[in-house]
Amino acid sequence: MNTNIAEHLLAAGDPESTAYVDADGQITYAGLKQAAQAYAGHLVDAGFKPGSNALIVADDSIATVVAILGVWWVGGVPVPVSPMLTPAEIEFIAEDCSAAYRHVEGQEIKGGEPPEVAVQEPSDVVLIQYTSGSTGTPKGVLHTRAGIDSVLQGFGRVLALTPADTVLSTAKLSFGYGFGNSLLFPLTAGARTVLSAGPPDVFRVGAALSAHQPTVLFSVPRVYAALLERIRDGEAPGLGSLRLAVSAGEHLPAPMCGEFAKVCSAPLVNGLGATEVLHIVVATNGSRPGSTGIPVPGVRITVRDDAGDAVPDGVEGRLHVAGGSVAAGYLDRPDATARTFADGGAYTGDIVRRAADGDLEYVCRRDDVINVGGFKVSPFEVEAAARDVDGLAQCAVVGARDHSGLEQAVAYVVPANGVDPLALRALTRRAFKERLPAFKRPSVIEIVDQLPVTSTGKLARFKLRAPEVTVALRVLREGRGRTLVCIPYAGGSAGSFTRLARQLPASWRVVAGEASMRGAVSVADVADAWWKAITPYLTDGTVLFGHSLGAVLAAEVANRAGAGLEPAHVVLSAPPMSAGPARALRAIDDAELVAELKRSGLMPRRR
């Protein structure tokens, strides 16, 4: 038996058969072995030592695969990282893993004399995959030689790839799912793999399907949704060559799985995995809409409560995975390792329930469960209620705290092109009312241009939960005299001050704004955002006016501003009003405000 994973993988294929195809050409299995050995020689000449970590910052290409295999050949540990990460994120990972070598796209490699292949023991760490950061700071996950063998013997048996297969994966090598799809499984089978650089948009995927006629497609639900959309529009994205399609990375909605089964003869396997277990550990037997599947060979699954005890069938609980593919832990994070890698396996962070026949049903991520008045609400159930709303492109639901500190469901909705946002909000609210009990309905529906995603394309719900305040100001009327900066009442818009602007002298400039809030924001957070937004408009003649709730904000802005708000900047308000350092004039309506302005001397009386 080969003890080095690179030697094992490179020996599997017919030397004259094509191993990889990318935008620059193709390479045979014999050419791949030669290139990997030459890269290994380059590493030795560069002083790279066995057991050291090599950061691979590159998109999917033949050169990237060669680098990974070369690092393995000399006994190093590849750390594949997406080049789509920011420079700060890449530097964080480089420092976190103490990278002794860095491979970047486009660098010229002078191949050295092929060294002897290094020995890798089953317990040796041979791969570090960083979590995608969908819940926050990425963590390095330590995978062993034995763990990779377990993946190949587990989900690899479900795939049953052969040398006759051509594989296409939209998931990247820097992602655990993509690493198995484009490297481990096809090389072990001696298959042909198509590597595609760049973001996996539906047009690039469609072109690859048509050009290369893959027999196996690995992708994520968002790409399958886009392919189905093209089919509905009368286009043919080239699915006819497929014998198998696999979906993982995020929840696959049952209607999407069912629709795919109607338009493609290939089964769509729904899989569930995690970086902590390297690849898919639960999978369906073909297309089974609504099912997450059963454990793959060699994996033991239990559903447990917070105390780590198994729960009865039909009861929701934490997914616990045991088996050879479970990682050795996190790099230099003992506390996180103890929490995740516990009870003889690993907790993936997923909430599931198991049927009496052993079939698992995905509920949501543990971090995503929303606690509304003591009721546990799955965001996927809420999202499903709005899925067929006309004009809705995407919807994500998260838990956030209101001004009282109580958790509520908030829906973020992306309109399709040309759809009126206000009309979409009304339709979405109606769908929630008709299809959900009151406690599951989102309290807030926010219209956004797009949903945040991680570098691997997964929805970054934690970014939606993060508090954020955005203030947009617009000038209602230009003037060279005093400036009136208006903060609206609760739910009011900048346009609500138009009538007031018409009653002021023509010399006044009127600036009004409105705030959009996300997550659990405080009055202080909102005041800070307003203060930053209005600062460019402050002059000796500026008047800050807040109406109703806007009056509270106006006073809070004055408090936050301190000496930055000179006495000339007067806060005008309608009740209620909190105390502040700036002078306050009470005004019930526009007419009374104008009268107050005249009485204060801020606005000259007309003769």
N, C-alpha and C positions, 0 to 999 in steps of 0.2 A: 504493500500500500504506500502511495506517495504521502510524505509527511508535510510537504510544502504545498499550500493551496494553489499557488501559481502553476507549479509543475503539474499538479493534478488537473487543473482546468485546461491547460495548454495541450495536454496529452489526449484529450477526449475527442477532438474533431479530426476528420480526414485532413491530412496536411495540405491537399490541393483544393479543398473546399473553401468557399468564401466564409470568413468569420464575421466581418463587419463591413458595412457600407456607410459612408457619411458624405457630406457635400463635396469633399475633396477627392473621393475615390473609394477604393475598397482594398481589403487585405485578406489573404488566405490564413488558414491556421498555421501553416509553416512560417509565413511572413510575420504573423503576430508573435510567434515564439522568438523568432530572431530579433524583432524589434524590442521585445520585453527584455531579452538578455542583454542587448546593447544598452538599454536604459539602465539596467542593473549595473553594468560596467561603468557607466557615467556616474552613478551614485557612489560607487566605491572610489572612483577617482576624486570625487568631491568631498571625500572624508565621511560619508554617511555610514553610521554604524548600525548593526543589527539591533532591533529593539527600539530604535529611534522613531519618532513620529514625523511623517512627511505630509505637509498641508498641500492638498491638490485643489487649487482654485481654478476651475475650468468648467466650461459647458461640455455637453456630451459630444465626444468625437473619438476617432480612433486613437489620437494622441493621448487623450485622457485615459482610455483603457490601458494603453501601453504603459503609462506612468504608474498606474495602480498595480499592474502585474509586475513591473520592474521593482517597485518597492517591496512587494511580497517576496520576489525572488531572492533578494538580499536579506530577508528576515526583518524588514521594517514594517511599520504600521501606517497604512494610508489613512488620511483624514480628509475625505472628499467634502468640498465646500462649494456652494453655489456662487458663481461670480456675480449674481444679481444682488448679493448682500452689499450693504454699504461698506465703505472702507473701514469705518469704525467697528462694524460687526465682524469683519474679517480679521482685523487686528486683535479684537477680543478673543476670537477662537484661536488664533496663532499663539497668543500669549497663554491662554488657558491650557492648551495642550502641549506647550513647550516645544513647538515645532522646530526640528533641527534642519529641515529642508523645506523649500517652498517651490511647487510647480505651478506656473502660470501659463495661460494660453499664449501661444505664439513664440515661446522661448525656443531658441535653437539648442539642440542637444547633440553633443559630440559623443557618440557611442564609444564606450570603452571595451576592453577585452571582457567577454562574458565570464563572470565569476562562477564559482561553485554555488549550487543552489543551497540556500540555508535550510536548516531543519526547524520545523515548527511543531511544538508539542501540543497535544489536544487542549491543554489549559492555557496556552499562550494567548495573550490579547493580540489579534491580527487586524483589527479594524476598529476605528472610532468613528461613530456616526453621531452628529450633533442633532438634538431634537430641533424641530422646525421653529420653535419659539411661539407656537400658537397659544401658549399660556404664559409667556413671559420670556425670561432670559434663557437662551439655549444651554443645554447641558450635554457634555460628551458622554456617550454610551459606549461601554467597553464590550466588544464582541470577541469571542474566543474562536480558535480553530474548530473545536468540537461544536460550538454553536452554529457555525456555517454549515458543517456537515449535517446537523439536525435539520436546518432549513431545507437543504437539498433533498433530504430523505422524507421531509414532511410535505410542504406545499409542492415541492418538486414532483412528488408522485402524483399529486392531483393534476398538475399540468400535463405530465407525460409528454414532454417535448421530444421531438425526434430530429435527426439531421435534415429531414425534409421540410421542417418548419422555418418560416421567416417571421421574426419577432419585431414588433414596433411598440415602444413605450413612450408615452408622453410624460411620464414621471421621470425625473432626472437621476443620474448616478449619485448626486449629492444627497438624495432622499432614500431612506432605507428601502422603500417600495421599489423605486427605480433601480437601485443597485442590484437587487435580486433579478428584476425583470430583464435588464440589459447586459448583465455580466454573469452572475452566478448560474442562473437556470439555462440560458442558451449555450454558454460555453460547456457546461457539463453534458449537454445533449448533443454537442457538435452542430448546433443550428446556426442559421444566418440571422444577424441582427442589424437593423437599420437604426442609425443614430442621427437624431435631428437636433441641431442647435437652435437657440432662440426660444422665446416663450411659446408654449404649446397652444397657439390660437387655432380656431377651428379650420381656417383656410390652409394653414401650414400642415395641419394633420390631414385634411382632405387631400392635399397634393401628395403627401407621402403615401397615403392609402392607394391612390390611383397609380402612382409611379412604381411602387415596390410590391404591391399586392401581398401584404403580410397575411399569414395564416393565424397569427395570435396577436391580439391588441390588448395592451395594458394601458388603462387610463383612469381618470377620476370622474365622478359624477358630473362636474361642470362641463367637461369636454363632451361627454355623452349627451348631455342636454343640448349643447350647441349643435352637435351632429343631427340630433332629432329635429331641431329647429330648421336646419337646412333641408332636411327631407320633407318637412311640412311645406316648405317654400318651393318644392318641386325639384330640388337639386339632388344629385346622386353622388354622395361622398365616397363611393367605392368600397362598400362593405362586403361585396360578394365573395371575396377570396378568404374571408375569415372562417375558421373552424371553431374559434374560441375567443371570447372577449372577457376581460377581467376588470372589475371596478373595485377600487379601494381608496384610502386616503381620507375619505369623509363619508357620511351617511348617504346611501343610495335610496332615494325615495321609491316606494313601491310602484306608483304610477309610471315613473320613468323606466323602471325595469320591465314592466309589462308592455309599455309602448315599444321598447327596443326589441323585445321578443317577437313583436308583430311585423317589424320591418327588416329584421335580420335573421337568417336561418341559424346563425351561430348562437349558442347559449351565452348569456351574460352572467358570469359568476360574480357574486357579491362577496367580497372578502373584508375581514377586519384584522388589523394588525397594529403594531406600534413600534417605534424605534427601539424600545426596550426589549422587544422580542424579534427584532430585525425585519421580519416580513409577516405575511399573512398567517394567522394561526387558527382562524375560524373562516369557513367558506361554505357556500351553498353548492349543492350538486346540480349544476346547471342554473337556468333562470327560475328563481322562486321569489316573485315579488313580495316584499314585506319581510322576508326571512334574512337573517344574518348568517345562518348556516350551522354547521357542527364543527367540532375540533378536527383539524387536519391530522394525519398520522403522526404519532409521537407526542401529541400535545394533550394535556389534561386540563379541563376547564371546570371551574367551580364558580358559583355566584354567592358572594358573601356580604354580610352586613358590616357596619363600621367597626365592630369588635373582631372581625375576622372569622366569624362563624358562618357556616353554610346556611343559606335560606331555602325554604321549600320551593318546589317548582311553581311558577306563576307569580312569584314575588320578586320585585325589583331589587337589585343589589349590585355590588361592585364586581366587575369581571376580574377573576384571578386566573393567571396562566402559569402552568408548570410544565417543564419539559426541557430538553437540551438546548433549545434556541433562546432561552431566557439569558439575557446578558449578565456579565459579571458585576454590573453596577455602574454608577456614574463616576466620571473622572474627578477625583478630589472633592467629592461632595458627600461626606459620610452621613449627614443627617438626611439628605434627600434619598440616598441609597437605602437607608434603614426604613424609610417610609414606603418606598415603592417596591423594593426587592425584599419582600417579607413573606412569612408563612410558607416557605418552601417554593416560592415562585415570584411572580411580579404582578402588581396591580396596574392595569393599563390606563386607569382613569375613566373607563367607560362604565355606564350604567346599563345593565341588560336584565332580561328575565328569560328563564328557560321553561320550555313547554315539557310536558310529560314524556314526549318522544325524544327529548334531548336537543331539539331545535332551539336556537337562541334568537331572541328578538332584541334589536338595538333600541335603547330608549334615548340616551343622550350622553354627552360627556358629564362626568361628575361635577366639574366646575361650572357646567351650563345649567344645572337644575335651578329653577327659580322657586323661591319660597314665598308664596303670596298668602298672607294671613294664616299660615300653618299648612296650606295646601302645597304639595310638591307638583310643579308644573314642568313638563318637558317642552323646550322651545321648538322641537320638531313638530309636535302636535299642533302648536299654535301656527307655525309657518305653513303646515299642510292646509290649514283652513283658508289660507289666502292664495294658495298656489295657482288656482285657475282664474284669479281676478283679471279681467281684461286690462291690458296695459301695464301689468306688473312684470318687470324683468327679473327682479330678485327680491328676496325678503329674508331678513335675519332678525331673530328675537333674542333679547338678552335680559338679564335681570339688572336693575339699577335702583338706587335709593332715591326717594322723593325728598322734598325739602324737610320732611319730618323725620327722615332717616329710615322710613319703612320701604321694604323692597317692593318693586312693581315690575311688571313686564313692559318692555319698550320694544316696539317693532320698528326696524329700519327698512325702508322700502325704496327700491330703485325703479323709477319709471322707465318704460320702454321709450325709444326715440319718438319725439313728437307728442307724448302723452302729457296732458295737463296735470301738474302735481297735486293741485287742490282737489280735482275730480278723482284722482287715484286715491288720495287719502280717504275721501268719503266712501268710495267703493270698498276699500280695504276694511274700513271700520264697520261697514254694513256686513261684510263677509264674516268678520269676527263675531258680530252680534248674532248672526243667524246660525253659526255653526259651533260656537263654543259656549260653555256655561260662563256665567258672569265672572267667576274668580280667575278664569284662564284668559280673559280678554286683556290685551295690552291697554294700559292706561294712557300711553303716549304712542303716537305714530309719527315718526320722523321721516321726511323725504330727503334722500341723499343721492348724490350723483353716482356713487359706487360704494361697494362694501370693501373694507380693508382685508387684505390677504397677507399671508406669510410669503417668504421667498419660494416656497414649494407650491403656492397656489391655493393653500387651504384657507378657509375663512378664519380670520383672526378675531374671534369674539372678544378677547381680552381688550382689544383696542376700542371696541364699541362700548365696553363697560367703563373704560377710563373716562373720568370727567373732563369735559371740554366745553368752553364757552367761546363762541364766535360772535363778534359785534360787527355789523355792516352799517356804515354811515353813508348817507347821501345828502347832497346839498339840494334843498327844496327851492331855494332862491338865493341868487348871488346879491351881494351888496357890499358897500365900502364902509358902512357904519358898524354898529355893534353886531355881535354874532350871538344868536340864540341857539344853544345846543339842547335838543329835546330828547328825553328818555320816555318812552311810551308806557302806558298802563299795561297790566298783565294781559298778554295776548294781543296787544296793540301792535300796529305797524308804523313805519315811518310816515306813511301816507296819512295817518290820522291827524297829523299836524298841519295839513295843507290849508285848512280853513283858518287856523290861527295865523299862519304866515301871511294870509291876505289882509289881516287886520293891522299888521305892523307897518311902520313907516317903510317906504321903498328903499331907504338906505340900509336897512337891516339885512344881514345874511342869516338864513335859517338853515340849520343842519339838523337832521333827524336820523335816528337809527333804530335798529331792532337787533335783538340777540337771539341766537339759536344755542340751545344747551343740550349736552349729551352726558348722561351718567349722573352721579350723585354730586351735584354742584351746590355750593353754599352761596349765600348772599355776598359774602366777601369775594368769592371767586368771580361772580358776575360783576361786582363793583370794580375789581381789578381789570377785567376785560374792557369795561366801559372807560375806565381812566386811561388805559393805553390807547384806546381808539380815539378819544376826544382831545388828547394832548396836543396834536398838531393844530387844533382849531382855537386854542386858548390865546387870547390877547387881553389887553387891558380892558377891552369893552365886551368881554364874553359874559353871557348870562347862561347858567346851567339850569334847565327847567325839567322837573320830573313830575309826571302826572299820576295820581293814584299810587299803585305799587312802584311806579317809576320815581315817585317822590322819596320813597324809602331808599331806592337805589341812588338817587341824586345825593341824598344826605350821606349815604355810605361812601359814595365816591369822594365827597368832601372830606369825610373822616380819613379815608385812605390817602388822599392827596396831601393832607397836612399843609405844610408851608407852600406846597406846589400850587395850591389854589389861593391866589391873592384875594384880598377883600373886595376888589373890583369884580370878582367872579361871583355873582350872587345866585344862590339857589332859590328858585321859585317853585312852589308846590301847591297841589291840592291835597287835602287830608287823605291818608294819614301822613304824618311827618315825624321823623325821629330827630333828636337833637344833633346838631352838627356845628362846626366852627363857622360856617358861612351863614349870612343873613338869609332868612326864609320869609317869603311873602306868600300868604295863603290866597289861593284862587280856586273858586268852584268851577267856573267855566271860562271859555275864551273871553267873553265880554268882561268878566270880573278881573281876569288876568290883565287885560289891557288897561283897565281902570287902576289896578295895583301898580302897573308899570308907570302910569302917569303920576300917581301919587308919590311913588318913590323917586321920581325925577329921572328914572332910566329912560323913559320915553317922553319926548316933548309933547306938550298939549298943542293941539291944532287950534289956530285962531280963526 
